[in-house]
Amino acid sequence: MRVRLTLNETADGAVSLKLEMQEGEGQGLGLSALVFDFADQDLLGQLSLTGPHLHRQSFGRRKVRGPGTAERGYDCGARFERQGRLGQLAPRETDLLLAHDRLALTLDDLAGHAFSLHLAPMAANHATCDGFTIEGRFPARPAAGRRVQTAEDGSVFGNVFDEILPLMSRLGLSKANAAA
């Protein structure tokens, strides 16, 4: 089962987390909860999560538990709307914004830290089960390097053709001049 998790730094010093279940994957399931660790546990008291499907947020040094009988405690947690709560179905995609009261957050605050994503049944006639849990680590910040820009021609080659075509046209002109 594939769920896409996208992290981005925002211009106002927050980190956006986009969760999206892939089309055709996990039919009958929805997002129930996301729990994760944070780099600086001293900042937990000033963190906040916001988002369109957020039902509850939690913060506490190794005190936030995911759904089920997970023994491990996390630092941050988000629970999403579910059927029976607020009359909503569990979402298949959502956006969260993690912010601090006074400080700018970066991807480094989450990079390499553990997370757990819980998926729950969302159909009214589902068989009784606890759902499914996906565990992992947030990716490390990409290494700094030459930034690939989008090509003027819209290709996926990131300006490679835009750099090669002028060279080829000069080569063609020099061959034409040599033949004359």
LINRA-V440335 format. One record per backbone hydrogen bond with DSSP energy under -0.5 kcal/mol. NH is the residue of the N-H (numbers start at 1). CO is the residue of the C=O. E is the energy in kcal/mol with one decimal. If there is no record, write none. Layout:
# LINRA-V440335
nh:NH co:CO e:E
nh:NH co:CO e:E
This chain:
# LINRA-V440335
nh:4 co:20 e:-3.2
nh:6 co:4 e:-0.5
nh:6 co:18 e:-2.4
nh:8 co:16 e:-1.9
nh:10 co:14 e:-2.7
nh:13 co:10 e:-1.6
nh:15 co:98 e:-2.5
nh:16 co:8 e:-3.1
nh:17 co:96 e:-2.5
nh:18 co:6 e:-2.8
nh:19 co:17 e:-0.5
nh:19 co:94 e:-2.8
nh:20 co:4 e:-2.1
nh:21 co:92 e:-2.9
nh:22 co:2 e:-1.9
nh:25 co:22 e:-2.2
nh:29 co:26 e:-2.2
nh:30 co:120 e:-2.4
nh:31 co:91 e:-3.6
nh:32 co:118 e:-2.9
nh:33 co:118 e:-1.4
nh:34 co:78 e:-2.6
nh:35 co:116 e:-2.6
nh:36 co:76 e:-2.5
nh:37 co:114 e:-2.3
nh:39 co:109 e:-2.4
nh:41 co:39 e:-0.8
nh:43 co:40 e:-1.9
nh:44 co:41 e:-1.0
nh:46 co:43 e:-1.8
nh:47 co:44 e:-1.3
nh:48 co:99 e:-2.2
nh:50 co:97 e:-1.4
nh:52 co:95 e:-0.5
nh:54 co:51 e:-0.9
nh:55 co:79 e:-3.4
nh:56 co:79 e:-1.7
nh:58 co:77 e:-2.2
nh:60 co:75 e:-2.3
nh:63 co:60 e:-1.9
nh:63 co:74 e:-0.6
nh:64 co:60 e:-0.7
nh:64 co:74 e:-2.6
nh:65 co:63 e:-0.6
nh:74 co:64 e:-3.4
nh:75 co:36 e:-0.8
nh:76 co:36 e:-2.7
nh:77 co:58 e:-2.4
nh:78 co:34 e:-2.7
nh:79 co:56 e:-2.8
nh:80 co:32 e:-3.1
nh:81 co:53 e:-1.9
nh:85 co:82 e:-2.6
nh:86 co:84 e:-0.6
nh:88 co:82 e:-0.7
nh:88 co:85 e:-1.8
nh:94 co:19 e:-2.5
nh:96 co:17 e:-2.8
nh:97 co:50 e:-2.3
nh:98 co:15 e:-3.0
nh:99 co:48 e:-2.5
nh:99 co:97 e:-0.6
nh:100 co:103 e:-0.5
nh:101 co:46 e:-1.6
nh:105 co:13 e:-3.3
nh:109 co:106 e:-1.5
nh:110 co:107 e:-1.6
nh:111 co:107 e:-2.3
nh:112 co:138 e:-1.6
nh:113 co:110 e:-2.3
nh:115 co:136 e:-2.5
nh:116 co:35 e:-2.7
nh:117 co:134 e:-3.2
nh:118 co:33 e:-3.1
nh:118 co:116 e:-0.5
nh:119 co:132 e:-3.5
nh:120 co:30 e:-2.6
nh:122 co:28 e:-2.6
nh:123 co:28 e:-0.7
nh:126 co:123 e:-1.4
nh:132 co:119 e:-2.7
nh:134 co:117 e:-3.1
nh:135 co:133 e:-0.5
nh:136 co:115 e:-2.1
nh:138 co:113 e:-2.9
nh:149 co:147 e:-0.5
nh:151 co:155 e:-0.8
nh:154 co:151 e:-1.4
nh:158 co:155 e:-0.7
nh:160 co:157 e:-1.1
nh:163 co:159 e:-1.6
nh:164 co:160 e:-2.1
nh:165 co:161 e:-2.7
nh:166 co:162 e:-0.5
nh:167 co:163 e:-0.7
nh:168 co:164 e:-2.4
nh:169 co:165 e:-2.3
nh:170 co:166 e:-1.9
nh:171 co:167 e:-2.0
nh:172 co:168 e:-2.5
nh:173 co:169 e:-2.0
nh:174 co:170 e:-2.2
nh:175 co:171 e:-1.9
nh:176 co:172 e:-2.0
nh:177 co:173 e:-2.2
nh:178 co:174 e:-1.6
nh:179 co:175 e:-1.7
nh:180 co:176 e:-1.1
